[in-house]
Amino acid sequence: MKMQPSGRGYDHGITTFSPDGRLFQVEYARESVKRGTTTAGLKFRDGVILVVDKRINSRLIIPDSIEKVFKIDNHIGFATSGLVADARQLVQRARVECQINRITYADSVPVTTLAKKICDFKQSFTQYGGSRPFGTALLIGGVDDEGIHLFETDPSGAYQSYHAGGIGSGRSAVSDFFESNWKENMTMNAAIKMGLEALRNSLDSELNREAVEIAIIDSSGYRTLSREDVNKNIDKLKPLDLDE
Amino acid sequence: MNIMESSMDKLKTGTSTLGICYDGGVVVGADHRATMGHFIANKSVQKLFKIGPNLALTTAGLVGHAQSLSRTLNAETTLFQLKRGHTMTVKGAATLTANILLGRPYWVQLLIVGVDDSGPSVYSIDGAGGSIPDVYCATGSGSPYMYGVLEDGFRDGMQKNDAIKLAARALLASGQRDAASGNGMDLAYITESEGFVQLSDDEVDKIIASLK
């Protein structure tokens, strides 16, 4: 969308529709996601994988201090893109929701239920005055009794379920890659490889070995790969032909 | 009517529970009996709860208060670990529990036991939020009988198996002599490397048989 000087006043309040029925502040919040780091997620035979690029552009930054993928409960992980501080609020809320479900029903929260709850929360920031929408999109990966789940949420509170998808600045490159390559019933190793390739597809350069993180959620729960294991998987990729 | 009087006809875990520090870990145990007055209301009540990878809770007193606390503590320790990336210390869990009990009185007597960087420890916590660390501790109506066994049998720097046997012997004694305790026992131990490990019913039976 072009940033014209004129939302003609319709972009001042989040609760004000423009005459053609748009909420500019929500659309602007989506822009902040489009500037975010690229994050890919894909399902495989036994679970779901989240692959994030932390986009570290200075050797002075300590990579571990940047968090883009979060454990929410034993069976759910979030990967975030957009405003990091906004994301942390959503992560915190989601973790509490998971524990509330355990206290209330003595059971882990279904992934779909959690996705709806977080989206209800996001939506409330598009309808009430005095606040602004979250500048954050989430990939929600999880496994429960109903199966394997991968949701994408956006700042408006909308969500969709995907076999494979991405958020952030490289979203369309990641989606294009999955569109032509993703298939059902992949092994975990094949899915890790594909996730890394999709992420690399959005960068047009080799992956930064310090900046990639991989989380896996399957029936044995949430875990992240060690730096060593991530790099072993990166090394397995065919080198990019940058002359193409 | 104060809370103690109003609770007289409620489901109570008359109860015997204990925690014993040994060299490298802590043993924790509880009986299975719940009573309403002179009536044994349940013969398989859970009074020993894992509330974190390195933490356990035993409960004596009103069953409802005890169960509610165990759920809350489980959520708190999980959130703590997710946020901070490491487990809560035993002292931290005991202090948190004491603070919850100060909010409104719970009719319970608790043990928080566990292992952290400072080693194994046992905290006894009363219903008004008093929290006291110790090397071994017993709670509930059966505690006087258990203390007899513990005062006699406890040694500094015990080995795991001796500590487990001592715990079983103490719970066996209170099961024999306290009307509100008995119907078998749960036993578990916690170490830094293994975390919380609950013994199976078979293992408990074998330990009890070895005492006779």
Interface residues (C-beta under 8 A of the other chain):
Chain A: K71 I72 D73 Q92 R95 V96 Q99 I100 R102 I103 A106
Chain B: R71 T72 N74 A75 T78 L79 L82 K83
